[in-house]
């Protein structure tokens, strides 16, 4: 089977590529920049150049393709907005897949997308779901709550670097899931006729509130967090100001999505029937405790090694020690964050190379 992965360089997409290659699939990756996606080629995937915002570039990507897994979404740093990528781009992608007679199409939405018609990204995800269901494609829709990988940058790194940890409003509990586990479900669905034309929630073992995650990180990091709370009124005010100017409309849309997590509502779903359908058990899914324990164990081990080296350097009275040590701390923190956010095997190679260079 030839599989086309859209959004292959993202946090989830790269895990899907890795999983599919490990299971013997021939994988094509739809990318905009070959250089940034070169690691996918090194893994054994084929790169095809296209852009969701350029519909004319999409049809050639579907040559010999049997199935599509779409894990793409717009990113805050990109010039393209939510509507360009997540709506117009997805409609163009679905039309191209339909015209190419693709056998399976797997789409990632968001849990509770239909409950927030005033939040652009949620509304768009819900509309894409409807568009896909009305097409002639054999689909599978997954509705994850959130990725564990995002918590490293949101909580772990600020605590380690003694920076502020921002909590938005009530910060309702969210059942985060490891993107590697989500990839398991996506690739497994390709082999399951029972998953055709079905929608599945994807929730981690339990829902975690922001302050619970902070306390967990404090315990694992062995230091206290500097917590700052942003009131919902301030968040809405920032959104209204951003919506006033055309060039900040996309920012306003993203702030609206932030209000979902600040609403105090729990994002969680029962997984018993999903586990039964996929032949998995809850014990097969990474817990947040284990995920963060791995991160902090690795980063703290490296920091102790650097402390030992710094003490040895101090005895030699090496100048400029302080700024060099600080740069090393940031360097290793960033690499270990990548090791969990991106792909363990890539970063293992990167860490070995970094040891050699440093």
Number of C-alpha atoms within 10 A of each C-alpha: 12 16 26 28 26 26 23 25 25 17 21 25 23 25 23 30 30 21 19 22 17 12 11 10 16 17 25 24 27 26 20 16 14 14 9 10 19 14 14 20 15 10 13 15 23 15 22 19 14 20 18 25 20 14 17 12 14 21 16 13 19 22 11 14 20 17 23 26 26 25 22 23 21 17 13 12 7 8 10 14 20 23 17 15 20 22 21 17 22 25 18 19 22 20 18 20 23 18 12 17 16 21 16 22 24 26 23 22 26 19 22 19 19 16 11 15 13 12 20 21 24 22 18 21 24 21 19 21 21 11 13 24 16 9 12 11 21 19 25 24 25 21 19 24 23 21 21 21 24 17 19 21 15 15 23 26 20 17 23 21 12 13 14 15 20 15 19 22 20 18 22 19 21 23 23 26 25 22 25 25 19 20 21 17 18 22 20 15 20 23 10 11 10 12 19 18 16 13 18 20 19 25 26 27 20 17 20 20 16 21 14 12 18 23 14 18 25 17 13 18 21 13 13 14 21 13 16 12 13 14 13 17 11 12 17 16 12 15 21 16 13 18 17 11 10 10 10 13 18 19 19 23 21 18 21 23 17 19 20 20 20 20 14 16 13 17 22 23 21 13 17 11 11 17 15 10 14 15 9 14 12 12 8 10 17 18 19 23 12 9 16 22 16 14 20 23 12 16 20 17 11 17 17 11 11 17 14 12 12 17 12 12 13 13 8 9 10 11 10 8 13 12 10 11 16 11 11 16 18 15 13 20 23 14 18 24 22 20 21 23 25 22 17 14 12 14 19 15 12 16 16 11 11 14 10 8 7 7
